[in-house]
Amino acid sequence: MRIRNGLVALCRIALALVFIFSGFVKAVDPWGTAIKLGEYFHAFGMDALSGGRYAFSILLSSAEMLLGFCLLFRFGFVRRRLPGLMLIVVGFFTLLTLVLALWNPVSDCGCFGDAVKLTNWQTFYKNLILLLLAVVVWFGSYRKKECWDWNPDVPEHDSGHLIEWSLGLLFLLFSLGVGLYSLRHLPLIDFLPFKAGVNLAVQGNKSGTDLVTTLIYKDKTTGQNHEFSLSDTTWYDSTRWEFVDTRFVERAEPSGGETDPALAEFSIFNAQGDRTAELLARPQEWLLVTLTDPAELSGSCRDKLADAADYALARGVLMIGVTPVALADSVLSLGARHIPLYNIDGTTLKSLIRAHQGLVVIKEGTILAKWNCRDIPDLNGENAEQSILSLVAAHAVQVNISWLLGVCGVVLVLLYAVYFIHRRHV
């Protein structure tokens, strides 16, 4: 009996921790999860749902974490139905990943976000293991109530105890809060290659070779793909050409080291050519405005960027903008200021910063800081006299304080959970 109970408990804890981890890495990067959901919707002909992909992203990550927490702490109000529900959920995703592995409609399932990349077959085998764990948990709870309950003598009405419900509410708020915060600002943990502190010049091209950039666009009238050099502006006609991919090819054999594929795709260019090497070699700090579409630049964000442009002009700091859409104009108007506007690969931009509009600080090729547009410091007020490096340092302090408060909050919730477990054993 003890061996069986221990096996069921071990499987339950392992399954719960996987769900919590999977939900958390999705929640800290809801943008990435939404992008992956958009790929699923497109692959299965459900493009009508793409408009709600950000909401689905938050709900999916929150549901995964909440299910994991409920399974880990065996909350009474879901005790009888949860093992069966987990078996159904894991079974569904096992079938889904089998379809992905056989037909490969998306490159990877995104089960663990960008934290852990798995192929579709690896994901399927992982889900088979989870399915086995779910079967053991369900069978143990179905065959013998003692395998599931902490204390089988606890009366049934005690499952709705206030402590239990309040702890469940805390876990729900935590799950939703992580996702909503990361969506409105930037990911709490950046699992992408373009995190602060990365040197784009060194990490992106360790071999020291030049990369030739080729743009691949599909002709909407014929459905065929065509390749363009950076100097060819034919693809600017967005009514005819649809972006497909960007290919980078080394011009010479590498002399040593490896090129990071994601960082190597960082390229800032226009019809006159590629300016990446020139910009990354600048010894002074410079500001990079990121825009998914300049036409969608909001009023409040435009005002903040206009203040940043005034700040940059007053201090002689270079400030440019990048966007993946065809350039209708080579400059971006920010109030009375105009900054140069360049192109960047759409996928690279999504990896660089998880925001529709944002600001990146770079010096000598190193990313110093990134801000969602709503988090850009007020450069027209008390920060107007500070240097960029001072603002970056202040931003780092704010991030550290936020993490400290977050850790304290998690510790308090865990202490509350320990108290809850103690009450259930008494």
C-alpha positions in Angstrom: 0.0 0.0 0.0 2.7 2.5 0.9 4.7 1.8 -2.3 1.6 2.3 -4.4 0.7 5.5 -2.5 4.2 6.8 -2.9 4.2 6.0 -6.7 0.9 7.9 -7.1 2.2 10.8 -5.1 5.4 10.9 -7.1 3.6 10.9 -10.4 1.1 13.6 -9.2 4.0 15.9 -8.1 5.9 15.4 -11.3 2.8 16.0 -13.5 1.9 19.1 -11.4 5.4 20.6 -11.7 5.5 20.1 -15.5 2.2 21.9 -15.8 3.3 24.8 -13.6 6.6 25.2 -15.5 4.9 25.0 -18.9 2.3 27.6 -17.8 4.9 29.9 -16.3 7.2 30.0 -19.3 4.2 30.8 -21.4 3.0 33.5 -19.0 6.3 35.4 -18.9 6.2 35.6 -22.7 2.6 36.0 -23.7 3.7 37.6 -27.0 5.6 34.5 -28.0 2.7 32.3 -26.9 0.3 34.4 -29.0 2.6 34.1 -32.0 2.6 30.3 -31.7 -1.2 30.2 -31.2 -1.5 32.3 -34.4 0.6 29.7 -36.2 -1.8 27.0 -34.9 -4.9 28.9 -36.0 -3.5 29.4 -39.5 -2.3 25.8 -39.8 -5.8 24.4 -38.9 -7.8 26.9 -40.9 -9.0 28.9 -37.8 -7.7 32.3 -38.8 -10.9 33.9 -37.5 -9.6 33.2 -34.0 -6.3 35.0 -34.5 -7.7 38.3 -33.3 -8.0 36.8 -29.8 -4.6 35.1 -29.7 -3.3 37.4 -26.9 -6.4 36.7 -24.7 -6.0 33.0 -25.5 -2.4 33.2 -24.6 -3.1 34.6 -21.1 -6.0 32.1 -20.5 -3.9 29.1 -21.7 -0.9 29.9 -19.5 -3.1 30.7 -16.5 -5.1 27.5 -16.9 -1.9 25.4 -17.1 -0.5 26.9 -13.9 -3.7 26.7 -12.0 -4.2 23.1 -12.9 -0.7 22.4 -11.8 -1.2 24.2 -8.5 -4.5 22.4 -7.8 -2.9 19.1 -8.5 0.2 19.8 -6.4 -1.8 20.9 -3.3 -4.8 18.6 -3.9 -7.4 21.2 -3.3 -10.6 19.7 -2.0 -13.0 21.7 -4.2 -11.6 19.9 -7.3 -10.3 16.8 -5.7 -12.7 14.3 -7.2 -12.7 15.7 -10.8 -9.2 16.9 -11.2 -7.4 13.5 -12.0 -10.0 12.7 -14.7 -9.7 16.3 -16.1 -5.9 16.1 -16.2 -6.1 12.7 -18.0 -8.4 14.3 -20.6 -6.2 17.4 -21.1 -3.0 15.4 -21.4 -4.7 12.9 -23.7 -5.9 15.7 -26.0 -2.4 17.3 -26.2 -0.9 13.9 -26.9 -3.1 13.4 -29.9 -2.5 17.0 -31.0 1.3 16.5 -30.9 1.0 13.2 -32.8 -0.7 15.2 -35.6 2.0 17.8 -35.5 4.7 15.1 -35.6 3.1 13.4 -38.6 2.2 16.4 -40.7 4.4 19.1 -39.3 2.0 22.1 -39.8 4.1 24.1 -37.3 7.8 23.8 -36.7 7.5 23.2 -32.9 4.6 23.0 -30.5 5.8 25.8 -28.2 4.9 23.7 -25.2 7.6 25.3 -23.1 7.7 28.7 -24.9 11.2 29.8 -25.9 12.7 28.4 -22.7 13.0 24.8 -24.0 12.8 24.1 -27.7 11.6 20.6 -28.6 10.9 19.1 -32.0 7.4 17.8 -32.7 8.5 14.2 -32.2 10.3 15.0 -29.0 7.1 16.7 -27.8 5.0 13.7 -28.6 7.3 11.4 -26.6 7.3 13.8 -23.7 3.5 13.8 -23.8 3.4 10.0 -23.8 5.3 10.1 -20.5 2.9 12.7 -19.1 0.0 10.6 -20.2 1.4 7.6 -18.3 1.8 9.8 -15.2 -1.8 11.1 -15.6 -3.1 7.5 -15.9 -1.3 6.5 -12.7 -2.7 9.5 -10.9 -6.2 8.9 -12.2 -6.1 5.1 -11.5 -4.8 5.7 -8.0 -7.5 8.2 -7.1 -10.2 6.0 -8.7 -9.2 2.8 -7.1 -8.4 4.0 -3.6 -9.4 7.3 -2.1 -6.5 7.1 0.4 -4.1 7.4 -2.5 -5.4 10.8 -3.3 -6.5 12.3 0.0 -4.1 13.5 2.6 -6.4 12.5 5.3 -9.4 10.3 4.4 -11.0 11.1 7.7 -11.5 14.8 6.8 -15.2 15.4 6.4 -16.4 16.2 2.9 -17.6 19.7 3.8 -14.1 20.6 4.8 -13.0 20.7 1.2 -14.6 24.2 0.9 -12.7 25.6 3.7 -11.9 29.3 3.5 -8.1 28.7 3.6 -8.3 26.4 0.6 -10.4 28.7 -1.5 -8.3 31.7 -0.6 -5.1 29.9 -1.6 -6.7 28.8 -4.9 -7.7 32.5 -5.5 -4.1 33.6 -4.8 -2.7 31.1 -7.3 -5.3 32.3 -9.9 -4.4 35.9 -9.4 -0.7 35.0 -9.6 -1.2 33.1 -12.9 -3.2 35.9 -14.5 -0.9 38.6 -13.1 2.3 37.2 -14.5 0.8 37.0 -18.0 -0.9 40.4 -18.0 2.2 42.2 -16.6 4.4 40.6 -19.2 2.0 41.5 -22.0 1.7 45.1 -21.0 5.4 45.6 -20.4 8.1 43.1 -21.4 8.7 39.5 -20.4 9.7 39.0 -16.8 12.3 36.6 -18.0 13.8 37.0 -21.4 14.5 33.6 -23.0 15.2 35.1 -26.4 18.7 35.7 -27.9 18.3 39.5 -27.8 18.3 39.9 -24.0 20.0 42.9 -22.3 23.7 42.4 -22.1 24.1 40.5 -25.4 26.7 41.9 -27.8 25.1 41.6 -31.3 28.3 42.1 -33.1 30.3 39.4 -31.3 27.6 36.8 -30.7 25.9 37.3 -34.0 29.0 36.7 -36.1 31.7 35.1 -34.1 33.5 34.0 -37.3 34.1 37.6 -38.4 32.7 36.9 -41.9 30.3 39.1 -43.8 26.7 38.0 -44.3 24.7 38.5 -47.5 21.1 39.3 -46.8 18.4 38.0 -49.3 14.8 38.9 -48.9 12.2 36.3 -50.0 8.7 37.6 -51.0 5.7 35.8 -52.5 4.1 37.2 -55.6 0.4 37.4 -54.6 -0.7 37.2 -58.3 1.2 34.0 -59.1 1.9 32.4 -55.7 5.6 32.0 -56.5 8.5 33.1 -54.3 11.1 35.6 -55.5 14.4 36.7 -54.0 15.5 40.3 -53.7 18.7 42.0 -52.6 18.6 44.9 -50.2 19.1 47.4 -53.0 16.1 46.0 -54.9 13.0 48.0 -53.9 10.5 46.0 -56.0 9.1 44.3 -52.9 8.1 47.7 -51.5 4.8 47.2 -53.4 2.9 45.5 -50.6 -0.2 45.1 -52.7 1.7 42.5 -54.8 4.4 41.1 -52.6 4.0 39.3 -49.3 6.9 38.7 -47.0 8.0 35.0 -46.6 11.5 34.9 -45.1 15.0 36.4 -44.8 18.1 34.3 -45.7 21.6 35.1 -44.6 24.6 33.5 -46.4 28.2 33.9 -45.3 30.3 35.5 -48.0 33.5 33.6 -47.1 34.4 30.5 -45.2 34.5 31.2 -41.4 37.9 31.4 -39.8 36.7 30.0 -36.5 33.9 30.0 -34.0 30.1 29.6 -34.7 27.5 32.1 -35.9 24.4 32.3 -33.7 21.6 31.8 -36.2 19.1 34.1 -34.4 21.5 36.9 -33.7 23.0 36.6 -37.2 19.6 37.7 -38.6 19.9 41.0 -36.9 20.1 43.3 -40.0 19.2 47.0 -40.4 18.9 48.0 -44.0 17.2 50.2 -46.6 17.4 50.5 -50.4 20.9 51.9 -50.1 22.2 48.9 -48.4 22.9 47.3 -45.0 24.0 49.6 -42.1 24.2 47.0 -39.4 28.0 46.8 -39.1 28.3 50.6 -39.1 25.7 51.0 -36.3 27.0 48.1 -34.1 30.5 49.5 -34.3 29.5 52.9 -32.8 31.4 53.6 -29.6 28.6 55.9 -28.3 25.3 54.7 -27.1 22.4 55.1 -29.6 18.6 54.7 -29.5 16.7 52.2 -31.7 13.0 52.8 -32.0 11.1 49.6 -32.9 7.8 49.7 -34.7 5.7 46.8 -36.0 3.9 49.3 -38.2 4.6 53.1 -38.2 1.0 53.7 -39.3 -0.2 52.3 -36.0 1.9 54.5 -33.8 -0.4 55.6 -31.0 -0.6 59.2 -29.8 0.8 58.6 -26.3 3.7 56.5 -27.6 4.4 59.1 -30.3 4.6 61.8 -27.6 7.1 59.7 -25.5 9.2 59.0 -28.6 9.1 62.7 -29.5 10.5 63.5 -26.1 13.1 60.9 -26.6 14.0 62.5 -30.0 14.3 65.9 -28.4 16.5 64.4 -25.7 18.7 62.6 -28.3 19.1 65.8 -30.4 20.1 67.9 -27.3 22.7 65.4 -26.4 24.0 64.5 -29.8 22.8 60.9 -29.5 21.9 59.0 -32.7 18.3 57.8 -32.9 16.8 55.7 -35.7 13.7 53.7 -36.3 13.2 50.2 -37.7 10.1 48.4 -39.0 9.4 45.2 -41.0 6.8 46.9 -43.3 7.7 48.4 -46.7 9.0 52.0 -46.3 6.5 54.5 -47.6 8.9 57.2 -46.2 12.5 57.0 -45.2 11.9 59.2 -42.1 9.7 58.9 -39.1 8.0 62.1 -37.9 7.9 62.6 -34.2 6.5 66.0 -33.5 9.0 68.6 -34.8 11.7 65.9 -35.1 12.4 63.5 -37.9 14.5 60.4 -37.5 15.8 58.0 -40.2 13.6 54.9 -40.7 15.0 51.5 -41.8 13.8 48.0 -42.4 14.4 45.0 -40.2 13.2 41.4 -40.6 9.8 40.8 -39.0 10.8 37.7 -37.1 14.0 39.3 -35.8 12.0 42.3 -34.5 9.6 40.1 -32.6 12.6 38.4 -31.0 14.3 41.7 -30.3 11.5 43.2 -28.3 8.0 41.9 -27.4 6.1 45.1 -28.0 4.3 46.8 -30.9 6.4 49.9 -30.2 9.5 50.2 -28.0 12.9 51.7 -27.5 16.3 49.8 -27.3 19.5 51.3 -26.0 22.7 50.0 -27.7 26.4 50.8 -27.2 29.3 49.2 -29.1 26.9 46.5 -30.3 25.7 45.6 -26.8 22.0 45.8 -25.8 22.0 47.9 -22.6 18.2 48.2 -22.0 14.8 47.7 -23.6 11.6 49.4 -22.9 8.0 48.9 -24.0 6.8 52.2 -25.2 4.6 52.7 -22.1 7.7 52.2 -19.9 10.0 54.7 -21.6 11.3 57.1 -19.0 10.0 60.6 -19.0 12.7 62.4 -20.9 11.0 65.8 -20.9 10.9 66.2 -17.1 13.1 65.2 -14.2 15.1 62.8 -16.4 16.0 65.4 -19.0 19.4 66.2 -17.4 20.4 62.6 -16.8 22.6 60.7 -19.2 21.4 57.6 -21.0 23.7 55.4 -18.9 22.2 56.8 -15.8 18.7 56.0 -17.1 19.8 52.5 -17.9 21.2 52.0 -14.4 18.0 53.4 -12.8 16.0 50.9 -15.0 18.2 48.0 -13.7 17.5 49.1 -10.1 13.8 49.2 -10.8 13.9 45.7 -12.3 15.8 44.4 -9.3 13.3 45.9 -6.9 10.4 44.4 -8.9 12.0 41.0 -8.7 12.6 41.4 -5.0 9.0 42.3 -4.4 7.9 39.4 -6.6 10.0 36.9 -4.7 8.7 38.2 -1.4 5.2 37.7 -2.7 5.9 34.2 -3.8 7.5 33.3 -0.4 4.4 34.6 1.4 2.1 32.5 -0.8 4.3 29.5 -0.2 4.2 30.1 3.6 0.4 30.3 3.4 0.4 27.0 1.4 2.6 25.4 4.1 0.0 26.6 6.7 -2.7 25.1 4.6 -1.0 21.7 4.4 -0.5 21.8 8.1 -4.2 22.4 8.7 -5.1 19.5 6.5 -2.8 17.1 8.4 -4.2 18.2 11.8 
